[in-house]
Amino acid sequence: MRRLTAGLAARRRHRAISDQLHLMASELAAHVRAGRTLAQALPDVAADLPEPIRSAVRTADAAVRLGAAPSEALASIGGDGGDILAVAVGAQLRAGGDLAALLDGLAEALVEREAQRRTAAMLTAQARATARMVSAMPLVAVGALALIDRAAFAALVGSSVGLAALAVSAGLTGFGLAVVRRLAAVAG
C-alpha cells in the first residue's frame, strides 16, 4: 500500500512539475534577457516559482553550483518537457544564439502542449468513464446475484463451468478495460 501511495504521489508531482515548466522557462527567459547567465538566474527563478517546481529548480541550482553543466542540471527537473528544455538549452549553449528567445518559444510550446493534453483528456473523458462503469458491471451483477438468489450464486461459484465463466468474464472485462485505457492514453 505504501508503494502505491508513493507512486501516486510521484505521478502527481510529475504532473504538477509538467504544468509549471512553462513558468520556469518564462522566468528564465526574463532573467537572461536582463543580462544574467543561466547559472545566475536559477536561484532567483526558484524563489519566484510555486512548489513543486521551486524545489526542483533549487536542486538544479545546487547541481550547477557543484559544477554540473546547466543543461544536465535542467534535465534533473523532470516533468513532461523537462528533457526538451535541457536539450534545447544544451544545444543553444554549444551553438550560441538568443537563449531568451529560445526559452520564450519553449514556454509557448509548453503552454500549447498542455492545452492539447487537456483537450485530449476532455475528449476522452466519456470513454474512460464508460470503461470504468462497464468494467464494474460484472462484479455488481455477481454481487446482486449473491444478494437476490443465493442458490443461483452457490451454483455459479460451486461448479467448474460457473467458475470458468466468471474467469472468462473477468479476463474479457480486464482486456476491454486495458484496450480503452490504451486508446484514451493520448490524454494521459
Secondary structure by P-SEA (a helix, b strand, c coil): caaaaaaaaaaaaaaaaaaaaaaaaaaaaaaaaaccccccaaaaaaaacccaaaaaaaaaaaaaaacccaaaaaaaccccaaaaaaaaaaaaaaccccaaaaaaaaaaaaaaaaaaaaaaaaaaaaaaaaaaaaaaaaaaaaaaaaaccaaaaaaaaacaaaaaaaaaaaaaaaaaaaaaaaaacccc
